Amino acid sequence: MTICIAAACKAKDGDPLIVVCSDWQYSSDLGSAEVGFKQIYLDHNWTCLFSGDVSAAKTLMLPLKKHFKQAEKIDETNILKIVRNGLNERKRDLAEEFVQGQFAISYDDFLKSGKEILPEGKHREATDNISSIKLGTELIITGFADGVATIVETDEYCTAIIREHFSTIGEGRFLAHSVLMHRAHEDISHLGTTLYRVYEAKKYAERVRSVGPSTSITVIAEEGTPKMVFPSGRRYLQEQYEKYGPKEIQGEIEFDEKYFHMWSGDKT
């Protein structure tokens, strides 16, 4: 469910900035509600956005926040390691939970002597189940590594990669991604232009049922408090969207017969 977007850009004075955007919709089998702020602040002025299962995301925040807090400094040499450590710690917790629930032994005991104490088929099945455990959430983690706007994207299998220019996650990601690609967004783009592109991408993503209409947009700088866009700013972006965004087609488009020719059957 949901849509989360992060896009790097530049201020008027050339300083790097990151625009992050998310909807507010939480969904379940019983319905949905606009009650979820999906931007979480980490140590060292880094920010995390999440999609997927809310409980899974909030639980993952515990080890992730711990590893960010323990880091003396975050730069391009260790950011992926810090993120992966948080992801892998949560994956191990899930593996521990599975093994304890199935066999009443610790995960360490399963690794050391699982082949000896379990039937071969049971051990193979358990190993397959552990390898397929998913985190239940995807993240975008943004911040500044040595003055460079950095966007890290993670998936449910503990993979973490650095994205260039922008990142999108959630069920609306592909529509949002297509907009930012169509607009040829780059990390040197102007802040105002980037704000509009991100807003347009979010509006596109709303065509997916699980993406809600409410929108949060925040601008993050290397130093200082993040700045959230006021409702008046979102109304201004909506005005620009109505001006520059896709237009509805009124009525039908006629295509004259003169634009056709009869196919004779040859390949010429």
C-alpha positions in Angstrom: 0.0 0.0 0.0 0.8 3.7 -0.1 3.3 5.9 -2.0 6.5 7.4 -0.8 8.8 9.6 -2.9 12.2 11.2 -2.3 13.9 13.5 -4.8 17.2 15.3 -4.5 17.5 18.9 -5.8 19.3 22.2 -5.3 18.4 25.4 -3.4 18.8 28.7 -5.2 22.2 29.1 -3.6 23.2 25.7 -4.8 23.0 23.8 -1.5 21.7 20.3 -1.8 18.2 19.5 -0.6 15.9 16.5 -0.5 12.1 16.6 -1.1 10.2 13.8 0.6 6.5 13.1 0.0 4.0 10.5 1.2 0.3 9.9 1.5 -1.6 9.3 4.8 -3.6 6.2 3.9 -3.4 3.0 6.1 -5.2 0.0 4.6 -6.2 -3.4 5.8 -8.6 -6.1 4.8 -11.3 -4.3 6.8 -10.9 -0.9 5.1 -8.6 2.2 5.0 -8.2 5.5 6.8 -6.2 8.7 6.3 -4.4 8.5 9.6 -0.8 7.6 8.9 2.2 10.0 8.9 4.9 7.9 7.1 8.0 10.1 7.7 10.2 9.1 10.6 13.3 11.1 11.7 16.5 9.3 12.5 19.8 10.4 14.1 22.3 12.6 12.2 19.5 14.4 10.4 18.4 11.4 8.3 14.8 10.7 7.5 13.0 7.4 6.8 9.8 6.9 4.8 8.0 3.5 4.8 5.5 1.5 2.8 3.9 -1.8 3.4 2.6 -3.3 6.6 2.6 -0.5 9.3 3.3 -2.8 12.2 6.2 -4.4 10.3 7.6 -0.9 9.5 7.3 0.4 13.1 9.0 -2.7 14.4 11.8 -2.4 11.9 12.4 1.2 13.1 13.7 -0.1 16.5 16.9 -1.8 15.2 17.3 0.8 12.5 17.2 3.7 14.9 19.6 1.8 17.2 22.3 1.5 14.4 21.9 5.1 13.4 22.3 6.2 17.0 25.4 4.1 17.5 27.1 5.6 14.4 29.6 8.3 15.3 29.4 9.7 11.7 27.5 8.7 8.6 29.1 9.1 5.2 29.2 7.3 1.8 31.5 4.6 3.2 29.2 3.3 5.9 25.6 4.3 5.2 24.7 1.1 3.4 26.3 -1.0 6.1 24.4 0.9 8.8 21.1 0.4 7.0 21.7 -3.3 6.2 22.7 -4.0 9.8 19.3 -2.7 10.9 17.5 -4.7 8.2 19.4 -7.9 9.0 18.9 -7.6 12.7 15.2 -7.5 12.1 15.4 -10.5 9.7 17.3 -12.5 12.4 14.5 -11.6 14.9 11.9 -13.0 12.5 14.0 -16.1 12.0 14.4 -16.5 15.7 10.6 -16.1 16.2 9.9 -18.7 13.5 12.3 -21.4 14.8 11.3 -20.9 18.4 7.6 -21.2 17.4 8.2 -24.3 15.3 10.7 -26.3 17.2 11.2 -24.6 20.7 14.9 -24.1 20.0 17.0 -21.0 19.4 18.0 -19.9 16.0 21.7 -20.4 16.9 20.9 -24.0 17.9 19.1 -24.4 14.6 22.2 -23.3 12.7 24.6 -25.4 14.8 22.7 -28.6 15.1 19.5 -28.4 13.2 20.5 -31.1 10.8 21.2 -33.5 13.6 18.1 -32.9 15.8 15.5 -32.5 13.0 14.3 -34.9 10.3 16.0 -34.1 7.0 12.7 -33.0 5.4 11.7 -30.8 8.3 15.1 -29.1 8.3 15.0 -28.5 4.6 11.5 -27.1 4.8 12.5 -24.8 7.7 15.5 -23.6 5.9 13.4 -22.7 2.9 10.9 -20.9 5.1 13.6 -18.9 6.8 15.2 -17.9 3.5 11.8 -16.7 2.2 11.0 -14.5 5.3 10.2 -11.0 4.2 10.4 -7.8 6.3 6.9 -6.8 5.3 8.0 -3.2 4.5 10.1 -1.1 2.1 12.0 2.0 3.1 13.4 5.2 1.6 16.2 6.6 3.9 17.5 10.0 3.0 20.2 12.3 4.3 23.5 13.9 3.5 26.8 12.0 3.2 29.7 14.4 3.2 27.5 17.1 1.8 25.9 15.0 -0.9 22.2 14.4 -0.9 21.9 10.6 -0.5 18.8 8.4 -1.1 18.9 4.8 0.1 16.1 2.4 -1.0 15.5 -0.9 0.7 13.2 -3.9 -0.1 11.6 -6.7 1.9 14.6 -9.0 1.4 17.1 -6.8 3.3 18.6 -5.3 0.1 19.7 -1.7 0.4 20.9 0.4 -2.6 21.7 4.0 -3.3 19.4 5.6 -5.8 20.5 8.4 -8.1 18.2 11.5 -8.3 15.0 10.0 -6.8 13.3 7.0 -5.4 9.7 5.7 -5.1 8.2 2.9 -3.1 4.7 1.5 -2.4 2.0 0.3 -4.7 1.9 3.6 -6.5 5.6 3.6 -7.2 5.5 2.7 -10.9 3.2 5.6 -11.8 5.1 8.0 -9.7 8.4 6.8 -11.1 7.1 7.2 -14.7 6.3 10.9 -14.0 9.7 11.7 -12.6 11.3 9.9 -15.6 9.0 11.8 -18.0 10.0 15.1 -16.3 13.7 14.0 -16.6 14.3 14.8 -12.9 17.9 15.3 -11.8 19.5 16.1 -8.5 20.5 19.5 -9.9 16.9 20.5 -10.5 15.5 23.7 -8.8 13.6 23.3 -5.6 10.4 24.8 -6.8 10.4 22.6 -10.0 11.2 19.5 -7.9 8.3 20.2 -5.5 5.9 20.4 -8.4 7.3 17.2 -10.0 7.0 15.3 -6.8 3.5 16.5 -6.3 2.6 15.6 -9.8 4.1 12.1 -9.3 2.1 11.7 -6.1 -1.2 12.7 -7.9 -0.5 10.2 -10.6 0.1 7.5 -8.0 -3.4 8.2 -6.6 -4.8 6.2 -9.5 -3.8 3.2 -7.4 -6.6 2.5 -5.0 -4.3 2.0 -2.0 -2.8 5.5 -2.3 -4.8 8.1 -0.4 -5.5 11.7 -1.4 -3.9 13.4 1.6 -0.3 14.5 1.1 2.7 15.4 3.2 5.7 17.1 1.6 8.8 18.0 3.5 12.1 19.7 2.4 15.2 18.5 4.2 18.5 20.3 4.2 21.9 19.2 5.6 21.5 21.4 8.6 18.5 22.9 10.3 14.9 21.7 10.9 13.0 20.0 8.0 10.4 22.3 6.5 6.9 20.9 5.8 4.8 22.4 3.1 1.8 24.3 4.5 -1.7 23.5 3.2 -1.5 26.8 1.3 1.6 25.5 -0.5 -0.2 22.3 -1.4 -3.0 24.3 -2.8 -0.5 26.3 -4.9 1.0 23.0 -6.2 -2.5 21.8 -7.0 -3.1 25.0 -9.1 0.2 24.2 -11.0 -1.0 20.6 -11.4 -4.2 21.8 -13.0 -2.2 24.0 -15.3 0.6 21.7 -16.2 -0.6 18.2 -15.4 -2.5 15.8 -17.7 -5.7 17.2 -19.1 -9.0 15.3 -19.2 -10.3 14.6 -22.7 -13.8 16.1 -23.1 -15.9 14.1 -25.4 -14.6 11.8 -28.1 -11.7 12.4 -30.5 -12.7 11.9 -34.2 -10.3 10.3 -36.6 -11.1 10.9 -40.2 -11.3 8.1 -42.8 -8.8 10.0 -45.0 -6.0 8.9 -42.6 -6.5 5.2 -43.5 -5.7 3.3 -46.6 -6.8 -0.2 -47.6 -4.2 -2.9 -47.0 -3.7 -4.8 -50.2 -2.1 -7.8 -48.6 1.5 -7.3 -49.8 4.3 -6.1 -47.5 5.1 -3.0 -49.4 
